[in-house]
């Protein structure tokens, strides 16, 4: 799969999760917590892949200043979303304030995706060869799998550690 198809597929999946979160009510505490955790993980992975692989290559082929500025804006949007997610994780999910933050997250991510899909990705398609786009897509997919494997291992280690601590308390 080429980089453009890969990124569009990722955008669609993440937007779906954010839509699900936005539709929840204050009474859906467990659902909100689960969705927030999944969204945070997926956005972290997605941002990391873009910033490690796609954006540097885009910057390399982008000769015009406005192209490079578009990439810089995208990275700033990632940073804003990261800050908002940190705020959301420290917020009470059963409040209207959390609902407002979920709406802002939805708006931010939709704006980011729209700019990428309407501006950056078409530019990338013009500036990069089909072979390069395929290679980037493969590298991004592989890196995504590596990051997700690391997250899974870390979660398993944490769960094992927590189980060991709980067992010591019982003794």
N, CA, C and O of each residue as an XYZ file, in Angstrom:
684
protein
N       0.850     -1.174      0.000
C       0.000      0.000      0.000
C       0.899      1.242      0.000
O       1.896      1.291      0.720
N       0.545      2.228     -0.800
C       1.388      3.416     -0.823
C       1.079      4.326      0.370
O       0.085      4.137      1.070
N       1.945      5.308      0.583
C       1.862      6.177      1.749
C       0.547      6.945      1.803
O      -0.029      7.122      2.876
N       0.082      7.393      0.664
C      -1.144      8.195      0.639
C      -2.340      7.348      1.056
O      -3.146      7.781      1.880
N      -2.465      6.156      0.502
C      -3.564      5.263      0.894
C      -3.445      4.878      2.363
O      -4.446      4.834      3.078
N      -2.231      4.599      2.815
C      -2.007      4.236      4.208
C      -2.478      5.360      5.134
O      -3.220      5.113      6.085
N      -2.049      6.593      4.857
C      -2.416      7.704      5.724
C      -3.921      7.971      5.694
O      -4.519      8.242      6.735
N      -4.532      7.898      4.522
C      -5.981      8.109      4.441
C      -6.740      7.035      5.220
O      -7.738      7.332      5.876
N      -6.276      5.802      5.149
C      -6.895      4.711      5.900
C      -6.775      4.973      7.404
O      -7.735      4.784      8.150
N      -5.595      5.408      7.841
C      -5.381      5.734      9.249
C      -6.284      6.888      9.680
O      -6.889      6.838     10.752
N      -6.375      7.914      8.859
C      -7.221      9.065      9.178
C      -8.671      8.632      9.372
O      -9.332      9.052     10.322
N      -9.149      7.803      8.478
C     -10.544      7.362      8.552
C     -10.804      6.577      9.844
O     -11.822      6.776     10.507
N      -9.877      5.690     10.189
C     -10.047      4.874     11.395
C     -10.020      5.745     12.660
O     -10.854      5.583     13.551
N      -9.063      6.661     12.724
C      -8.949      7.527     13.899
C     -10.144      8.467     13.998
O     -10.671      8.679     15.090
N     -10.572      9.025     12.888
C     -11.758      9.892     12.914
C     -12.986      9.140     13.403
O     -13.824      9.706     14.105
N     -13.097      7.871     13.037
C     -14.219      7.059     13.515
C     -14.202      6.915     15.026
O     -15.243      7.020     15.675
N     -13.025      6.676     15.590
C     -12.906      6.568     17.049
C     -13.273      7.884     17.727
O     -13.973      7.895     18.739
N     -12.798      8.986     17.166
C     -13.089     10.295     17.755
C     -14.575     10.612     17.638
O     -15.159     11.176     18.563
N     -15.188     10.262     16.524
C     -16.640     10.440     16.386
C     -17.383      9.645     17.460
O     -18.334     10.140     18.065
N     -16.941      8.414     17.689
C     -17.570      7.587     18.730
C     -17.454      8.258     20.093
O     -18.420      8.283     20.857
N     -16.275      8.804     20.405
C     -16.085      9.483     21.687
C     -16.979     10.713     21.782
O     -17.616     10.946     22.809
N     -17.024     11.487     20.723
C     -17.827     12.713     20.719
C     -19.313     12.416     20.935
O     -20.027     13.230     21.522
N     -19.772     11.282     20.477
C     -21.190     10.921     20.593
C     -21.572     10.404     21.979
O     -22.758     10.283     22.286
N     -20.583     10.098     22.815
C     -20.900      9.563     24.139
C     -21.442     10.667     25.041
O     -21.264     11.856     24.776
N     -22.103     10.244     26.104
C     -22.614     11.189     27.094
C     -21.810     11.067     28.378
O     -20.999     10.155     28.540
N     -22.048     11.995     29.278
C     -21.336     12.008     30.554
C     -21.545     10.712     31.343
O     -20.719     10.359     32.184
N     -22.647     10.002     31.074
C     -22.945      8.777     31.829
C     -22.165      7.562     31.325
O     -22.192      6.506     31.958
N     -21.481      7.698     30.211
C     -20.779      6.567     29.597
C     -19.301      6.552     30.016
O     -18.407      6.547     29.170
N     -19.065      6.544     31.317
C     -17.708      6.675     31.847
C     -16.754      5.618     31.296
O     -15.691      5.959     30.777
N     -17.113      4.360     31.399
C     -16.220      3.288     30.964
C     -15.955      3.354     29.460
O     -14.824      3.166     29.012
N     -16.997      3.619     28.696
C     -16.842      3.745     27.242
C     -15.904      4.896     26.905
O     -15.027      4.768     26.050
N     -16.098      6.019     27.586
C     -15.240      7.176     27.339
C     -13.788      6.874     27.688
O     -12.877      7.230     26.941
N     -13.577      6.224     28.810
C     -12.209      5.895     29.224
C     -11.531      4.977     28.208
O     -10.374      5.189     27.844
N     -12.258      3.960     27.757
C     -11.698      3.029     26.776
C     -11.403      3.735     25.455
O     -10.333      3.550     24.874
N     -12.346      4.537     24.985
C     -12.137      5.253     23.718
C     -10.985      6.245     23.830
O     -10.172      6.366     22.913
N     -10.917      6.954     24.955
C      -9.839      7.918     25.137
C      -8.484      7.219     25.111
O      -7.538      7.717     24.501
N      -8.388      6.079     25.765
C      -7.126      5.329     25.767
C      -6.769      4.879     24.353
O      -5.618      4.998     23.933
N      -7.737      4.372     23.631
C      -7.472      3.899     22.268
C      -7.118      5.055     21.332
O      -6.201      4.941     20.519
N      -7.842      6.158     21.447
C      -7.567      7.327     20.612
C      -6.164      7.861     20.894
O      -5.411      8.183     19.975
N      -5.827      7.949     22.175
C      -4.502      8.448     22.552
C      -3.418      7.569     21.944
O      -2.461      8.075     21.357
N      -3.561      6.276     22.080
C      -2.566      5.358     21.529
C      -2.478      5.492     20.012
O      -1.385      5.595     19.455
N      -3.627      5.492     19.349
C      -3.621      5.548     17.886
C      -3.064      6.869     17.362
O      -2.328      6.884     16.376
N      -3.414      7.979     18.018
C      -2.879      9.267     17.589
C      -1.380      9.372     17.865
O      -0.638      9.948     17.069
N      -0.941      8.818     18.985
C       0.501      8.812     19.282
C       1.262      8.041     18.204
O       2.277      8.512     17.691
N       0.765      6.866     17.871
C       1.414      6.033     16.854
C       1.394      6.750     15.502
O       2.410      6.819     14.811
N       0.244      7.275     15.141
C       0.087      7.950     13.851
C       1.024      9.153     13.744
O       1.715      9.321     12.739
N       1.042      9.977     14.775
C       1.911     11.159     14.764
C       3.377     10.760     14.665
O       4.149     11.370     13.926
N       3.746      9.745     15.408
C       5.135      9.294     15.392
C       5.539      8.816     14.004
O       6.630      9.133     13.529
N       4.674      8.063     13.359
C       4.960      7.553     12.012
C       5.095      8.708     11.020
O       6.023      8.742     10.212
N       4.164      9.645     11.092
C       4.245     10.785     10.174
C       5.529     11.581     10.410
O       6.222     11.952      9.463
N       5.838     11.840     11.686
C       6.994     12.678     12.003
C       8.326     11.970     11.757
O       9.316     12.627     11.435
N       8.370     10.662     11.902
C       9.615      9.919     11.662
C       9.844      9.609     10.190
O      10.984      9.610      9.726
N       8.774      9.343      9.456
C       8.939      8.812      8.099
C       8.388      9.743      7.023
O       9.118     10.145      6.117
N       7.108     10.087      7.119
C       6.481     10.810      6.010
C       6.926     12.267      5.925
O       7.345     12.720      4.860
N       6.843     13.004      7.027
C       7.165     14.428      6.990
C       8.610     14.702      6.560
O       8.832     15.596      5.743
N       9.604     13.963      7.083
C      10.972     14.238      6.616
C      11.142     14.025      5.107
O      11.842     14.785      4.439
N      10.496     12.987      4.587
C      10.600     12.735      3.145
C       9.858     13.821      2.367
O      10.327     14.271      1.321
N       8.707     14.236      2.876
C       7.973     15.330      2.232
C       8.835     16.588      2.236
O       8.922     17.288      1.226
N       9.463     16.873      3.355
C      10.310     18.063      3.477
C      11.499     17.981      2.510
O      11.924     18.994      1.954
N      12.026     16.774      2.318
C      13.165     16.594      1.422
C      12.800     16.939     -0.015
O      13.594     17.562     -0.721
N      11.603     16.541     -0.460
C      11.214     16.770     -1.854
C      10.517     18.112     -2.060
O      10.410     18.590     -3.189
N      10.045     18.717     -0.977
C       9.332     19.994     -1.079
C      10.346     21.117     -1.241
O      11.138     21.387     -0.338
N      10.315     21.746     -2.363
C      11.281     22.817     -2.636
C      10.713     24.193     -2.291
O      11.459     25.132     -2.012
N       9.411     24.297     -2.312
C       8.795     25.600     -2.066
C       8.589     25.823     -0.565
O       8.295     24.899      0.194
N       8.751     27.058     -0.183
C       8.604     27.449      1.215
C       7.222     27.083      1.761
O       7.116     26.592      2.885
N       6.170     27.314      0.985
C       4.807     27.039      1.471
C       4.574     25.547      1.723
O       3.752     25.185      2.565
N       5.283     24.691      1.009
C       5.189     23.249      1.253
C       5.802     22.905      2.604
O       5.234     22.147      3.390
N       6.981     23.483      2.853
C       7.652     23.212      4.131
C       6.856     23.790      5.306
O       6.801     23.185      6.377
N       6.247     24.949      5.107
C       5.422     25.551      6.157
C       4.226     24.657      6.451
O       3.839     24.507      7.610
N       3.639     24.066      5.430
C       2.514     23.146      5.617
C       2.918     21.978      6.509
O       2.148     21.564      7.376
N       4.121     21.443      6.302
C       4.617     20.362      7.147
C       4.828     20.845      8.571
O       4.491     20.136      9.520
N       5.379     22.040      8.736
C       5.583     22.586     10.076
C       4.261     22.796     10.800
O       4.157     22.530     11.997
N       3.257     23.272     10.082
C       1.927     23.443     10.671
C       1.372     22.101     11.137
O       0.773     22.009     12.208
N       1.571     21.074     10.339
C       1.071     19.744     10.697
C       1.717     19.258     11.991
O       1.042     18.683     12.845
N       3.017     19.485     12.139
C       3.697     19.073     13.372
C       3.199     19.885     14.572
O       3.066     19.344     15.669
N       2.925     21.169     14.373
C       2.375     21.990     15.460
C       0.984     21.492     15.856
O       0.635     21.475     17.036
N       0.205     21.093     14.870
C      -1.123     20.543     15.175
C      -0.999     19.260     15.984
O      -1.799     19.020     16.889
N      -0.007     18.432     15.671
C       0.233     17.224     16.478
C       0.499     17.612     17.927
O      -0.037     16.989     18.844
N       1.319     18.635     18.141
C       1.667     19.061     19.499
C       0.433     19.573     20.242
O       0.275     19.304     21.433
N      -0.429     20.297     19.563
C      -1.654     20.812     20.193
C      -2.574     19.655     20.572
O      -3.143     19.645     21.664
N      -2.720     18.690     19.683
C      -3.554     17.520     19.973
C      -2.979     16.747     21.161
O      -3.730     16.285     22.020
N      -1.657     16.606     21.215
C      -1.022     15.920     22.354
C      -1.354     16.623     23.669
O      -1.692     15.971     24.657
N      -1.258     17.943     23.677
C      -1.584     18.695     24.908
C      -3.042     18.503     25.300
O      -3.355     18.312     26.475
N      -3.925     18.552     24.323
C      -5.343     18.378     24.606
C      -5.608     16.973     25.146
O      -6.393     16.818     26.081
N      -4.983     15.969     24.589
C      -5.165     14.596     25.074
C      -4.664     14.458     26.513
O      -5.282     13.759     27.316
N      -3.555     15.116     26.845
C      -3.069     15.080     28.236
C      -4.105     15.703     29.172
O      -4.379     15.174     30.249
N      -4.673     16.826     28.749
C      -5.723     17.469     29.556
C      -6.927     16.538     29.714
O      -7.488     16.420     30.803
N      -7.309     15.892     28.642
C      -8.476     14.999     28.682
C      -8.225     13.821     29.615
O      -9.125     13.412     30.348
N      -7.006     13.270     29.598
C      -6.695     12.134     30.460
C      -6.708     12.517     31.935
O      -6.936     11.668     32.797
N      -6.464     13.790     32.228
C      -6.488     14.216     33.626
C      -7.836     14.819     34.015
O      -8.006     15.286     35.142
N      -8.781     14.810     33.100
C     -10.119     15.350     33.359
C     -11.074     14.257     33.810
O     -10.854     13.072     33.562
N     -12.121     14.676     34.464
C     -13.205     13.769     34.824
C     -14.063     13.545     33.579
O     -14.659     14.484     33.051
N     -14.122     12.297     33.116
C     -14.842     12.002     31.866
C     -16.352     12.129     32.012
O     -17.077     12.081     31.018
N     -16.830     12.291     33.237
C     -18.276     12.393     33.463
C     -18.753     13.845     33.540
O     -19.785     14.133     34.146
N     -17.997     14.754     32.923
C     -18.371     16.164     32.983
C     -18.635     16.741     31.602
O     -18.228     16.193     30.577
N     -19.331     17.868     31.618
C     -19.556     18.592     30.369
C     -18.244     19.163     29.834
O     -18.081     19.326     28.625
N     -17.312     19.465     30.733
C     -16.004     19.958     30.308
C     -15.274     18.939     29.449
O     -14.632     19.291     28.459
N     -15.380     17.672     29.837
C     -14.768     16.618     29.027
C     -15.456     16.549     27.670
O     -14.795     16.390     26.643
N     -16.780     16.669     27.663
C     -17.521     16.664     26.388
C     -17.049     17.793     25.486
O     -16.904     17.609     24.278
N     -16.809     18.959     26.072
C     -16.322     20.100     25.288
C     -14.942     19.803     24.719
O     -14.663     20.121     23.563
N     -14.080     19.195     25.524
C     -12.745     18.841     25.056
C     -12.827     17.807     23.929
O     -12.053     17.867     22.973
N     -13.757     16.866     24.039
C     -13.930     15.861     22.984
C     -14.340     16.528     21.670
O     -13.901     16.111     20.599
N     -15.170     17.552     21.750
C     -15.592     18.287     20.555
C     -14.410     19.040     19.949
O     -14.239     19.057     18.730
N     -13.597     19.660     20.800
C     -12.426     20.387     20.313
C     -11.436     19.403     19.662
O     -10.856     19.706     18.619
N     -11.248     18.240     20.275
C     -10.379     17.219     19.690
C     -10.875     16.829     18.306
O     -10.096     16.740     17.357
N     -12.167     16.599     18.204
C     -12.773     16.235     16.916
C     -12.491     17.317     15.874
O     -12.080     17.014     14.754
N     -12.713     18.580     16.248
C     -12.493     19.688     15.319
C     -11.026     19.797     14.907
O     -10.722     19.988     13.730
N     -10.122     19.675     15.875
C      -8.687     19.772     15.579
C      -8.227     18.670     14.622
O      -7.531     18.929     13.640
N      -8.629     17.447     14.929
C      -8.191     16.322     14.099
C      -8.817     16.407     12.712
O      -8.147     16.126     11.718
N     -10.088     16.789     12.628
C     -10.723     16.933     11.319
C     -10.012     17.997     10.482
O      -9.793     17.808      9.285
N      -9.655     19.112     11.114
C      -8.930     20.171     10.401
C      -7.571     19.657      9.906
O      -7.189     19.884      8.758
N      -6.862     18.972     10.781
C      -5.543     18.430     10.434
C      -5.658     17.456      9.259
O      -4.894     17.544      8.298
N      -6.598     16.546      9.341
C      -6.797     15.554      8.284
C      -7.179     16.245      6.975
O      -6.670     15.895      5.909
N      -8.069     17.219      7.061
C      -8.496     17.918      5.850
C      -7.310     18.605      5.162
O      -7.163     18.517      3.943
N      -6.467     19.289      5.943
C      -5.302     19.938      5.343
C      -4.352     18.921      4.718
O      -3.847     19.128      3.615
N      -4.114     17.824      5.431
C      -3.227     16.807      4.871
C      -3.795     16.214      3.591
O      -3.090     16.079      2.591
N      -5.080     15.861      3.631
C      -5.659     15.157      2.485
C      -5.939     16.070      1.294
O      -5.934     15.610      0.152
N      -6.181     17.345      1.543
C      -6.485     18.251      0.434
C      -5.257     19.015     -0.060
O      -5.242     19.510     -1.187
N      -4.231     19.109      0.780
C      -3.057     19.883      0.378
C      -1.779     19.036      0.349
O      -1.160     18.877     -0.703
N      -1.394     18.501      1.499
C      -0.101     17.828      1.595
C      -0.046     16.539      0.767
O       0.919     16.325      0.033
N      -1.051     15.692      0.874
C      -1.002     14.416      0.154
C      -1.044     14.600     -1.369
O      -0.309     13.910     -2.076
N      -1.879     15.507     -1.900
C      -1.790     15.739     -3.352
C      -0.420     16.275     -3.789
O       0.087     15.927     -4.855
N       0.171     17.134     -2.934
C       1.525     17.617     -3.257
C       2.509     16.456     -3.259
O       3.354     16.343     -4.146
N       2.387     15.592     -2.248
C       3.281     14.437     -2.159
C       3.129     13.558     -3.392
O       4.114     13.043     -3.920
N       1.907     13.389     -3.843
C       1.670     12.558     -5.031
C       2.351     13.160     -6.264
O       2.855     12.433     -7.119
N       2.360     14.485     -6.345
C       3.022     15.151     -7.477
C       4.545     15.128     -7.341
O       5.256     15.010     -8.339
N       5.038     15.239     -6.125
C       6.476     15.392     -5.905
C       7.229     14.071     -5.741
O       8.443     14.022     -5.936
N       6.515     13.001     -5.383
C       7.161     11.713     -5.106
C       6.772     10.696     -6.178
O       5.654     10.710     -6.694
N       7.698      9.833     -6.494
C       7.417      8.784     -7.480
C       6.508      7.727     -6.858
O       6.459      7.593     -5.635
N       5.786      6.976     -7.694
C       4.962      5.886     -7.159
C       5.794      4.882     -6.353
O       5.322      4.350     -5.348
N       7.014      4.628     -6.787
C       7.884      3.705     -6.061
C       8.232      4.226     -4.677
O       8.225      3.473     -3.703
N       8.534      5.500     -4.594
C       8.846      6.099     -3.294
C       7.619      6.077     -2.389
O       7.729      5.778     -1.200
N       6.462      6.389     -2.941
C       5.233      6.362     -2.135
C       4.951      4.950     -1.608
O       4.513      4.790     -0.469
N       5.199      3.933     -2.431
C       5.024      2.546     -1.976
C       6.016      2.214     -0.865
O       5.654      1.624      0.153
N       7.269      2.603     -1.077
C       8.286      2.339     -0.060
C       7.932      3.018      1.263
O       8.057      2.410      2.326
N       7.492      4.274      1.199
C       7.105      4.985      2.423
C       5.913      4.306      3.100
O       5.878      4.175      4.323
N       4.943      3.879      2.302
C       3.778      3.180      2.856
C       4.190      1.909      3.579
O       3.692      1.615      4.666
N       5.099      1.157      2.973
C       5.583     -0.081      3.602
C       6.354      0.221      4.879
O       6.187     -0.466      5.887
N       7.198      1.248      4.838
C       7.961      1.623      6.028
C       7.037      2.086      7.155
O       7.253      1.756      8.321
N       6.008      2.850      6.797
C       5.066      3.333      7.822
C       4.289      2.169      8.429
O       4.087      2.127      9.642
N       3.852      1.226      7.601
C       3.123      0.066      8.112
C       4.016     -0.750      9.040
O       3.583     -1.179     10.110
N       5.252     -0.961      8.630
C       6.192     -1.726      9.456
C       6.463     -1.000     10.777
O       6.479     -1.623     11.838
N       6.673      0.304     10.709
C       6.951      1.075     11.931
C       5.739      1.074     12.849
O       5.885      0.997     14.069
N       4.560      1.158     12.283
C       3.332      1.106     13.091
C       3.279     -0.211     13.857
O       2.995     -0.226     15.055
N       3.550     -1.311     13.169
C       3.535     -2.623     13.820
C       4.577     -2.704     14.929
O       4.309     -3.262     15.992
N       5.775     -2.145     14.686
C       6.824     -2.147     15.710
C       6.377     -1.375     16.954
O       6.537     -1.847     18.079
N       5.819     -0.191     16.737
C       5.377      0.636     17.867
C       4.257     -0.063     18.627
O       4.259     -0.082     19.858
N       3.301     -0.635     17.902
C       2.188     -1.334     18.563
C       2.680     -2.549     19.331
O       2.164     -2.843     20.409
N       3.669     -3.262     18.799
C       4.253     -4.397     19.524
C       4.908     -3.921     20.816
O       4.756     -4.557     21.859
N       5.631     -2.815     20.755
C       6.269     -2.259     21.947
C       5.226     -1.864     22.985
O       5.404     -2.122     24.176
N       4.162     -1.253     22.547
C       3.084     -0.860     23.461
C       2.482     -2.099     24.122
O       2.233     -2.106     25.328
N       2.250     -3.142     23.331
C       1.672     -4.381     23.874
C       2.607     -5.024     24.891
O       2.162     -5.481     25.944
N       3.901     -5.061     24.583
C       4.874     -5.639     25.515
C       4.920     -4.816     26.803
O       4.928     -5.377     27.899
N       4.950     -3.497     26.674
C       4.965     -2.640     27.865
C       3.719     -2.841     28.720
O       3.804     -2.850     29.948
N       2.569     -3.001     28.083
C       1.331     -3.244     28.831
C       1.388     -4.586     29.557
O       0.940     -4.701     30.697
N       1.939     -5.595     28.895
C       2.073     -6.916     29.507
C       3.025     -6.871     30.695
O       2.749     -7.458     31.741
N       4.144     -6.174     30.531
C       5.106     -6.034     31.631
C       4.457     -5.305     32.806
O       4.622     -5.713     33.955
N       3.729     -4.238     32.528
C       3.067     -3.491     33.593
C       2.030     -4.350     34.299
O       1.929     -4.318     35.526
N       1.263     -5.114     33.539
C       0.245     -5.984     34.140
C       0.901     -7.066     34.998
O       0.415     -7.377     36.086
N       1.987     -7.628     34.516
C       2.705     -8.649     35.270
C       3.259     -8.062     36.567
O       3.167     -8.678     37.628
N       3.831     -6.871     36.468
C       4.353     -6.181     37.645
C       3.232     -5.898     38.654
O       3.397     -6.110     39.855
N       2.100     -5.420     38.150
C       0.965     -5.136     39.028
C       0.458     -6.401     39.703
O       0.097     -6.379     40.880
N       0.430     -7.504     38.961
C       0.013     -8.785     39.540
C       0.978     -9.226     40.635
O       0.554     -9.728     41.676
N       2.276     -9.038     40.402
C       3.285     -9.420     41.400
C       3.152     -8.569     42.652
O       3.271     -9.083     43.765
N       2.908     -7.279     42.485
C       2.718     -6.387     43.633
C       1.478     -6.796     44.412
O       1.501     -6.846     45.642
N       0.402     -7.088     43.704
C      -0.842     -7.492     44.365
C      -0.650     -8.817     45.101
O      -1.181     -8.996     46.198
N       0.094     -9.735     44.518
C       0.339    -11.030     45.177
C       1.154    -10.847     46.445
O       0.907    -11.548     47.427
N       2.107     -9.940     46.464
C       2.911     -9.679     47.654
C       2.049     -9.075     48.756
O       2.244     -9.371     49.934
N       1.098     -8.231     48.373
C       0.211     -7.621     49.367
C      -0.668     -8.665     50.044
O      -0.973     -8.565     51.233
N      -1.068     -9.667     49.268
C      -1.942    -10.726     49.794
C      -1.178    -11.593     50.797
O      -1.753    -12.077     51.772
N       0.110    -11.783     50.553
C       0.916    -12.644     51.428
C       1.070    -12.001     52.724
O       1.715    -12.553     53.615
